[in-house]
């Protein structure tokens, strides 16, 4: 039967990009765009989003045991300018018999009908195994959608596109039986009006590559598979494929870009800018879209969603299945004079600019008082510090300065480094008879083993063993400890010079339930452990920290007589734990003394002089007790964003003035900030970081004398209403 989809919500009030759905029980995930700004009878910018529930239902299917919503449909938001949108609610609902709905896209067929494709998962094999197939809905006006009638798998139906269509199922080159079959991105087939080539996330029989096919008629919803693209491709997701200037560009593997002169073969990684717009720093699922209706398809727009708390999983605010998912501002792909595709600022975002913000003159930086720090130095004289310590063999307690009992030894956030901290939240230490000083806050580490392939994934329905991206083994352990059903963890690749996890920046963290007990395998380069805590010992090598208690004679053997904490076996006069004052580090820039409402957002512009080639300067954001810098490095022609170097290999001269631009907004509680930083319209990479409601902006420079190189700074409030 025909299923007519009605709106779950009436159109909401106008909102804007850096946006999410208005329904308080509705969240978003994947997005897909159909843009035709020359049209007046239908929405000029039509943005679909994969609808999920909020965190109260658990988010993704793997955390939705009651089936209260999961990925339950395709929502829509419409816009006349690509910046300000009206939420239309869910326009295509998940079939009741499907496990969940997957991502999609829209094409316009030769009859002027819009065709949406999307995937759903069913128990589709005689054995009851699960696989995805692709389904279709049609619309005349991009508002009311009719889902095409179908018989659900395992039945074969002409209106369902499955892995077996085209006679390639299970054959080589072909696709695995029961594999993934998810969201077709389309381009017109050259020389065949009304026919499309398509590219989708598939499960090629060789274990890697992209699905490829074409329509068999001009309806846009009858497809056949062609041999997959596999040469040089990993096992990953297709983002999308577009045509620009006679060349074809495919995003694959989390925002990496491949190019070809042929639409269905010969794709190669771009030589200069392969990491085009990759997942990470909150970015997820970047996709390219040809703008339609101009005849030449000479404009390519870029969409992605923004995870305000990074890639940490469904239980975290700002991750999959939460209200912290935002639709990011559209961007534009342009190809430089050197033939390199890059992400550019889209001129349509000028409509984000609202009321101008008056910025007062910059004040010179205020000297900060010296900072007290703790380290190890030669005993005696200035190297002697008296501490209040627990008695040998007594219960654990704080280790406090005798001269200032509000200052205690503590652990630096998210690390094992020992620092001075407020005694109200300091670590607890025990002084053992064998000379060890232990803290019970360490992670229980088993060593160079891996649970990666063991059963019991905490995020069972997520790809790649439910992996999460982390910076260190300690962060992986802390993540496991925060999840009630996590018993074991494995961290990999965090120690590499350029950590990479399934083509995403950062190290891998595999989280397992109790089902993985005893099934870790010896693996060089991996670190594994359990969710329990274990005593860690004070250690002075290579720096003052806590580390696994290994009986190291010098660095883990201490005496505490008279409140002097001394390495027991160090050579005379010995090494003692002491404090000292050091000059406070200079701030990385100067702030404007102006209050901002960054929950609404700001647009900031300025001009950087690169007359002095050594200049590195840009914009500064201060919040949550820390500074975040967004720099352009004149000599190297590179970005530094939040301390991370980014090289887009731009094709403009190094010595000329550089136009700087930044879009900045925080979540409604101010705790997470989202920023985009551009130099001469070229995008660095979106960046997500901690913030607060008192955040301020300013000018940043690696040398404070260079802040004057940034001139003509202007700012505007974003034209956002409430989300």
N, C-alpha and C positions, 0 to 999 in steps of 0.2 A: 504494500500500500504506500501511497505518498504521505510523507510526514511533513506537514507545514510547520516551520519553526516560527514561533512568536517570540516577542521580546520578553526577557525576564524582568527588565527594568525599562521604564520610559526614559527618553533622552535626559541625561543629567545636565546640570549647569555647565557653562563653559569652563574648561580647565586648560592646562597647557602641557606641552612636553616637559620632560622630567616629571612624569605623570603616572598615576596608577588608577585602577577602577574605583568608582565611587561606592559601590555596594560594600558595606562594612563586612560582609561575610564572603567577599569575593576577592581573590588575588589573581595574579597573572604570571605567565611563564613565557613561552616562545611568542614572538611577534612576527607578523608578515604584512607587507604593505602593497597596495595597488594605488599608484599615483598617476593622475591624468589631469593636471591643473588647467588645461584648456577647455575642459568639459564644464557645463553649467547645470545640466539636467540631473547629474548624479554627484555624489561627494567627490571633491577634487583629490582628497587624500583619504584613503580608506585603510585603516589599520586594524587588523585582527590581532587578538591575543588569545593564547591558550589559557582557558580559565581553570583556576584551582580554587580550593577553599582556603580559608585563613588557617593559622597555626592551630586553632582549637580543634580542627578535625585531623590534624597530623600532617597536612601538606601533601607530599607526593604519595603515589599509591602504596609505596613500601611502608608508609607511616599512617595509613588510613585503614586500620583493621576493621572498622565498623562500616566502611564503604559509604561514609556520610557525604562525601562529595568527590574527592580525588580530582583528577583532571576530567572535568565534567562537560566541557563544551568549548566552542569558539566564541569569544566575545568580540565586540567591534567598537571602534571609536572613529568618528568622522570629523573632518576638518576642511575648512576652505583655504587654509594657508599653510598647512603642514606643521603648525606650531600650537594652535589652540584647538582643542578637541572636545567633542561631546560624547560621553559614554553611552553606548546603545545597549549595554548588557549582553547577555548571551544570545546569539542569533542562530547558532546551530548546536543542538544538544547531542551529547553522547548517546548512542543506541543503548537501550537498557540491557542488552545481552553482551555488550562489550565490557572488557575489564577496565579500559580507560581510553581516552582520546589522545592522539598525538598531534604533532605540528602540521602546518599546511601552507598553502599559497593560493593565489587567485590568478586566473587568466581570463581573457576576453576572446570568445570564439568568433568565427566569421559571421554569425547571425547577430552579433552584438550582445550575446548572453554572457554573463559572468559565471565562471565555473570555479568553485572552490574544491580543492582536494585536501584531504586530511587522513591520517591513519587512525586505526583502532586495533586493539588487541583482543583476540578471542582464543578459546581453546579450540584450535582449528584443525588439529590432526586426529586421526582415529585413535592415536595413543593418548590424546588429551594434552599434548604439549602445547605451549603457547607460541603464537607468532602474530606479526602485524600484517595487515593488508590496507589498501588505500581505497577510500570511499569518496563520494562526490555529492555536492549540492549546487544548485543553480539559482541565479537571481537576475532580474531585469533592471533593478534599480540600486543594487548594493545596500539594500535595507531589509528586504524580505527574501528569505532563502527557503527553497524547497529541496529537501534531501531526496536524492534519487532512490526509488524503490530498489530493494536488494534482498537476496537470501543470504543470511550470514554464513561465514565459513563454519564447517568445512565444505558446505555446498559451493559449487561453481556457479558464478553469476556474471553476466556480461557487464554489470554496473559495479563490479568489484575488481580492482586490479591487484593481483597476487603475484608472488614470486614465480609461479609456474607459467604465467602468461608469456607467450613467445617461444615456448618449447625449451626454455633454458633451465628450468628447475632442476637443481641437483647435478647439472652437467658442467663440464669445464670447456671453454670459459662460461661460467654460469653462476648460479646462486644456490645457497644452501636451502634444503627443504626445511621449512619452519623457521627461517631466519627473519631478520629485521627488514621492513619494507615501509619507509617512512618519509612523507612529505616531498612532493615533486616540485622542483624549481624548473621553470620553463624558459626557453628562448625559441623564436620562430625558426623553422627549418628553412634554410636558404633555398629559393627557387620553388618552394611548395606553399603557396598562399593557404593560410588556414591550418597548416600542419605545424606541430610543435615538437621539438626535442625536449626531453626531460631528464633531470638528474636528481637522484634521491639517495638517502642513507639506506644501504642495503647490506646483505651478508654474502659477499661473493664467495664462491666455493674455494677460492685460494686463500681466504681469510682476511683479505684486505682489498680496499678500492671503493669506487663509487658506482652506484647503480645508474644505468643509462637506458633510455627507451625513446619511443616516439608515438604520437597519436596515430590511430589507424583510420580516423575520419576527421571531419571538421567540427565535431561536437565538443572536443576538448576533454571528454571523459571516457574515451575508449583508447586503451594503451596497449602496447606490446613492449616487451623487454628486448634490449640489445645486449651484446656482450659488455660486461662491466669494464670501466677504466681501472686498471690495476698497476700499471708500470710506474714505480716510484711513489705509489700511494700507500699510506699506512691503513690500519683498521681504525676508522674514525667517522665522524658525521659530515655530511654535505651541508654547507651553509646555503649557498645559492650559486647560480651561474647567470652572467649577463654578457651582452655584446656591446662593445664600445669601440668606435673607429675601426671596425672590421676585424677586431680581435675579440677573443672570448676569455672571460675571467671567471674562475671558480674559487669560492671560499671553501676550504676543507680542513678538517682537523682543528676546529676551534679558532677560526679567523686567519689561517694561513692562506696565501693567495697563489694560485697556479694560473698560467696563461697558455693559450694555444691559438693557432691560426685556423684550426679545424674544430667545429663545435663538439664533436663526439670522440676525439682522440688527440693524442699528442700533447697533453697538458704537462707543463713543467713548472717547478717552483720558480717564482720570480727571483732573479739573480740578486737584486739589491734590497728588496723590501718584502721578503717572504713572510716575516712576522707582521703582516699588514695591519691587523686589528684583532689581536689574539685575546682569548679568554684570560682572565686574571684581573686583579685589582677591582673586582666587582663586575667586570664585563662578562656577559654570557651571550652566546649564540648570535654573533654578528652575521648579517645577511645583506646582500646587494640587490638592488631593484632598478630595472630600467624604468624611466619615466615615460609614460605612453601618451599618444595623441599628438605628437609633434612631427611624426613621420620619420624622423631620423634616429630616434631613441638615443640622442646625444648626451643625455644627463643620466647619471647613475647615483641614486641615493642609498644611504646606508642606515640600517636600523639595528638596534640591539636592546636587550633589557639590562638593567643595572641592579646588581645584588648589593645592597648597601652594607652587608656584612661579609663580603667576599664569597668564597666557595666552600663554606663550612658545613653545609647540610641543612636538612629540613627543620631541625630543632632550634635553629638559631634565627633570631630576628634579622630580617633582611636577606634571608636565604630562600631556597625553593619552598613554595607553599606558604609564604608569609606576606604581610602587608608591606614589607620593606622592599618589594620588587618594584622598580620604576621603569618606565619607558624613557630611554635617553633621547636627547635632541637628535634629530636627523643630521647626518653628515653627507658629504658628497665625495665620490671617488673621481679623481682626475688623473690623467696620465701626463707625466712631465715631458719636457723636451728630450729627456734621456730615455723615454719609453717606459719609465717606472710608474706603476700605479701607486697612489698615495691617498690617504684620507685627508680631506680638506674641510674647512669650515663651510657650511652651506649658507648661502646668502639669505635664504628664507628665514633664518634664525634672527635676522635683524629685527623681526617683529617681536622678539622676546624683550626688546628694550622698552622700558616704561619711563617713569619719572627719573630724571637725572639726580644723582647724588652729589652734593657739594663736598669735595674733599679738601680739607684744610691743608696748609703747607706742612711738609714733613718736618718733624722735630729731630734734632740730633739724638743718637742713642744714649740712654741713661746708663752710666756705669753700674754694674751689679756688684753686690758685696761678695767677698771671697766665699768659696764653697768648701765645706768640710768633707773630707773623704777618708776612707779607711783602706789601708794596704799593709804590706809587710816591709819593715826596714830594720836596720841594725839596731840592736837593743842598746839602751843607754842614751842619756841626753834627750834630744828631741825625738828619739825613736822609742821612747817609753811612754805608754799610755796605760792608765789604771782603769780596769773594768770591774763591774760587779757581775760575778759569774755564779751559776749554781754550784753547790758543793759536789765534790767527786762522788759519784754513785747515787746522787740524789735525783729526784724527778726533773724532767726537762723544764727549762724556764728561759727567760730572756737573758741575753748578754748585753748589759747597758753600760754606757760611759759613766765612770765614777763622778766626773765633773759635771755631767749633764744627763740625768737619769731619764730624760724624755727621748734621748737618742739611743737606739739599740741597733744591733746587727740584724739585717734583714736580707731578703732575697729580692734582687731586681726583678721587676715584672716580667714573667714569662721566661726567666733564665735561671741559671744556677749561680750567678754572680753575687757575691756578698757586698752589701752596701750599707751605709747608715740610713736608718729609716725611723719613722715615728714608732715609739714603743707600743702604741696601742694596737698595731697590727704587725709587730715584729715576729720573726721566726722563733721557735722554741728549740733550745739546745740542751743536750745532756753531756756531762763530762764523765767519761768512762775511765775505769781504773787502768786500762791499757794505754791511756794517753790520747785516745780518739775523742774528738768533739763532734757529736752527731746531731743531725737534724732529721726528723721523721717526715720531711716534706718531699723527699726525692721520689722519682719514678722507679718502680720495680723493673729492672732491666735484666733480660735473659741473655743478651749478647747478640752475636752475628747470626741470627736466625730470621726466617721470614714466615709469616702467616698468610702471605698474599694469596696463595692458592688453597688455603684451608677452607673448610665449609664454615658457615655461620656469619655471612656478611651482615653487619649491622644495618646497612642500607641495601637490603636484599635486591631491590628492583632497579637500582642505579647501575649504570655501566661500569666496566673495568673494576669489578670486585667492590663496588661502592666506595671507590677511592675519594679521599679528600686532600686538598692542597695545604701544605704546611711549610714552615720555615725551618723547623728543627725537630729532633726526636722528642724534646721536652714538650713542644706544642702538640705533637701527636699524642703523647701520653696524657697531657692535660685534657685534650679533646675526648679521649676514651674515658677518663675519669668523670667527665661531665655527663656521660650518657649512661643511664641506668642499665641498659642491656649490653654494654660493652665490657668484655672481660680481658681481651688481648689486643695488642696493636703492633704494627710494624711500620717503621719509618725507612724510606729509601730515597737516595739521590739528594738529600739535603746538604751534603758536604761538597757537592760538585761546584766548580767555579760558576757555572750557569745551570742551576737546578732546573730539571725538566721532568714533568710527569704527564705522560700521555699527551705530549705536545702542548702542555700548558706550563707557564713559568711557575717554578716552585718544586718542592719535594713531595713525594707520595706518602700518604698515610692510609694504611689499611686497617679497618676496625672490625673486630670479630666478637661474636658472642661466645658463650661457654662451650658451644659445639666444636670450637677449634682447639680445645685443650689437648695437648700432647702431639699436635700435628704440625708444628713449626718445622721447617727444613733449614739445615745449615746454608747460609747464603752470604757470600762476601759482599760487603758494602751496605748490608741491611742492619737495622737495630730493632729489636723486638722486646716486648715486655708485657706485663699484666697491668690491670687497672689499679692494683693495690699500691700503697706507698711503702717505701723501704727506707731504713736509716741511711743517710748520706753523711760523709765525713767532711769536716773542714779541710781544705786542701789549698796549698799555696803555689802549686805548679799547674799550668804556667802562670796563672793569675789567681788572686784570692777568690775562692768559690767553694761550693760544695760539690763533691764528686763521689762516685761509687767507692765504698770503703774497700781498698785493696791492700792495706797494710804498708803503704809506702813509708819507709823509715823516717825520712826527713819531713816531707810535706804533710803527713797526716798524724804525726806524733807530737803532742803538745803538753806543756805544763802550764798550770794556772795559779801557782803560789803567789800570794800577795796581790792578786788581781792582774798580774802581768801574764799575758798569753804569749808563750814563747815556744818556738819549734825546739823540741827536746833534744834533738841530735844535730842541730845545726852548729857549724864551727863557731868558736868564740869570735866576737862577743855574743853571737847568736842573732837570730832573726825574731822580731817581736811584732805582734799585731799593734798598729798604732794609727792615730789619726793625724791629719795635717790639713792646712788650709791652702788651697790653690786658687789662682785667679778664676773668676767665673768666665765661662766661654762667652765671647761676644755674640750677641744675637745675630742671626743671619740676615738682618735687614732692619728697616724702620717701618713702624706701623702708623697709619693715619688715625688720629684721635677722633673717630666718628663711630657712632653706634649703627649697627646694621641688623636688619631682620633677614638672616640668611635662610630661614625656613621658607621665605618667598624666593630668595635667590638674587644674585647680582650678575651683571655683565661688566667686565673690566677691560679697558683698552689702554695701551701706552705705546711709546716708540722707544726702542733701544738703539743707542749709538754704538756701533762696532768699530769706531775709529781706532780705539785701542783694542787690538786683536785679542788681548788676554782677558777681556771683560767677560764675566759670566754673571748675568743679572736677569731679573724678571719680577714675578709677583710673590708675595709672602702672605700666608694665612696663619694666624695664631689662635689656638683653641685647645681645650683639654690639656692645658699645661705644657704644650709643645708647639714648635714651629714646623710648618710644612712649606718648603720652597719649590717654586716652579721657575726653572732657569733656562735661558738660552745661552749656550757657550759659543761665543763669536768665532774663536779661532778654529774649533773643531766642527762647527756647524752641527751641534748635537743638542739635545734636551737633557736636563736632569730634573726629574719629577719625583718629589718625595725621596730624594737620595738615589733614585734609580736612573742610570744612564739609558737614553733612548736615541738611536741613530736612524733617522729616516732618509739619510743621504740626499738632502735636498739639492735641487739644481739651480739655486740662486747664489749670487756672489757672497763671499764671506764678509767683505768690508763695508757693505752698504747698511743703511738703517734697516732695522727689523721691526715690523708691526706685530706687537704682542696682543693677544686676546685671551681672556679666560671667562668661562661660564662656571659659576659656583653656586651650589645650593646644599642645604642640609635637610635631613629628615625632620619631621614635625617636632621631635623632641630635641633636635640639635645634636644628637650623639654621633651621627655619621654624616660626613660631608662628601659631596660628589663634585669633582672638578674636571674641566676639560681645558687644556692649555694649548695655544696655537702660536706659531711663529710664521709670519708671512702667509697666513691662512692654512699652513700645513699642521696637521694634528700630531701631537706627541703620542699620548695614550691616555684614556680616561683614568682617573685616580680616585680611589675611595679611602678615606682616612677618618680617624676619630676627631670629633669636634665637640662644641658645646654652644649654648645659646648666647654666649658673650664673645664669640669669635670676632676678630678684627682682620682687616686686610692691610697690606702695605707693599713696599718695594723690597725685593730681596737681592743680595749680591754676595758672592764669595769673599769679596773685599769691600768693607763698608764704604770705602771711598768711592766705589763704583756705583752706589745707588743713584748718584746724579746722572748716570748714563741713561736712566729711564726717565723720560719726560712725557709731557702732554698726557698724563694719566687721567682718565675719565671713567666714571662708573654710572650704571643705571640699575634701578630696580627691575627685576623680571616682571613681566605682565602675567602673573599667575593669580588665579583665584584659589580658594581652598580645594585640596584634593578630596 
